[in-house]
């Protein structure tokens, strides 16, 4: 493609609101343009990268036996009412009403819609398992869109759904998708971790997130420094290695007023409210309560969590459930200020002095803690969530009466899995990992063009003629080529070439009449002169050295 004919509106200055490297470079390089807060257009360069990511995804999804379809983005509200998610999904769900006063949702996800499509067809075990996927624009009304494509209100996503008649069949599909995702992100050139995660609003039990490692990432990953253990911070288990009490127990002592307490002895109480019950959780004051673990313990979504309360936690009302973090099992002499009595308890043994229903893992893991698999210590890294796989079970099929007849002719709910990849997020994650101070340094699998052919001075007949010859040659050899044939100053051309970031640069300059050009990899500053007769082999050799 001739650059003089291509829509690449590069920017010299960095937009003031561009906080992340990917946001800055995609805007400056002419890959995307913002239309509204959290809403972007993919310009020709950006869309070429998107299509290459999609091509990799389609190859790997087809390899699993999944079939592609395309569902509407505008989903009838009645489907969301069937599962109850119309009311519980929250303000991120974009809702609209047509001229007939019928409500719709702009699809944030597709579990309801896909279940409605298959429930009449997948009516017998003979048609199972089944796997379907789509690549489509999704919508979420983010309260605070930020970081460009990393947190937007409109984004491109691949979502897949599988249907089964047994847990074993679901498990097989789950791991097939897991390994397909690993291949997809490896082919995209990403450094990533597959981590244990929480299912959130999607539901289900078992789930893994795929996190691209990047400092700008909004998620914290806890991983072992000696094994392959990795988990989202909210899901990382805390290994309980201690045995017995940490000292001799003493009689409980009660002192009026709020007394000064040794930080190592202090404990804290957190109150939680669900739709049906209240609970209080005790843990060391030096630890941080993990709401996700509490939610999973109670088996329901939390409505509210409050640190501290004027209620008497030492003597809670009937019906209040009391739990404690595992770290308190081994404590013999804790201290707690009970606001309801305006007194401080010393020598408190939680096992003895508190009406604890059970001790559980309810805190966030800390850097340096033993790895939950018993191998090494925990370290933290930042990650960008680019994909997730879920075992949904029968959550949606039961709510929407999607059943099949088993071998005995009995109706049973379909067992489901769902699997998502944020395609536009993947684009940004690659940008975060592949750039330098001058611009993008694309991995060759995703680069919008493999070769950037730069004519230093197209007013020179020898340079223009040789450039056209090489352009045609590269195209015949199967390369994507961007030919900078513009009548611009050489400094502008080189700066924009660095900004755009194609893997290979071929520069036709003052030695064109001698059939000599310069060859360089975008990631290196060194340019090497080579004859046009040797250029094809030199380009092939250079590409073998690039990621």
RAGI-V529790 format. One line per field, one symbol per residue. phi: phi as a letter, one per 20 degrees, with the letter a starting at -180 (. if undefined). psi: psi as a letter, one per 20 degrees, with the letter a starting at -180 (. if undefined). burial: 1 if it has 9 or more other ideal C-beta (glycine too) atoms within 8 Angstrom, else 0. Layout:
phi=???
psi=???
burial=???
This chain:
phi=.fffddecffcfdegfeeedffffffffemebbedbgmcceefgfffffgfffffffffffffenedebcdffedgfgfffgenfgedfofffedbcefemeecdfgeacfffffffefeeedbgfedfcccbbdbfdcbeffcgbmmffbdecbebdccbccbdbfffffffgfffgfffgfgffffneebcecfbeflffnndfbcdddefaffgeddddceeccefbbggfdffdfedfcmeerffcffddcfneefcfgfefccddeccdfcbdbccdbffeddfdffffgfffmbfeebccenaeeeffcfffneeccbfgfefdedcecbeeffdlbdedlfdgfeddfefaebfcdffdfnfffgemdmdecdbebdfdabccdfmdgefffdlecceefemefcffecccbcceffffgfffgfecbcfeqfcffffdgfcfddedefcffegfffffffffgfffffeneecddeefedfgffffffffffnffcddddcfdgfemdcdcbegfdefdcfbfffdfgfffgffffeef
psi=pphijqnnnrphqpqhjohrgggghhghikhrpphrojpqporgghhggghhghggggghghhijqpprpqqhopphhghhhijihhihaiiopqrpaijkpqrppohrkggghhhhihhgmjqhhjqrqpqrqpqprppmphnprkcihnriprpqppqpqprjqhggggghghggghggggghghijqorppqqrqiciharfpqqqopppqhiqiqpppqqiiajpqqqhiipqppniqpaqjapqrqppppqroqppphihprqppqqpahirqqppqrqhirpqohghgghgikrqphqppoqqjqnhhmqqpippprqqhiihjphmrppoohhilqpprkpoghhiqmpgqprojrqqqpiqqqhjjoaqprqqqqppiqqpqohcjghhghjlnrrpahjjppqqqpqqqoqpoghhgghggghimrahhbqmqqhhiphqgpoooogniiphhggghghghghggghijqppoonjqmrqhhgggghghggkqhpppoocikhhjkprqpqphiqippppqqhhjgghhgggghhiq.
burial=0010010101100000010111111111111100000111011111111101110111011101010100101010101101101100100111110000001111111111111101100110101111111111011111000011111111111111111110001110110111011111101111011111111001010011111111011111111100001111111101100000100010010010001010001111111111000111111100101111111011000100110010001101000111111111111111111101001111111100110100111111100011110001111111111111111111111011011111000001011111111111111111111110001111111111111111110100001111101110111000111111100000001111111111111111100100111111110000100101001001100110010
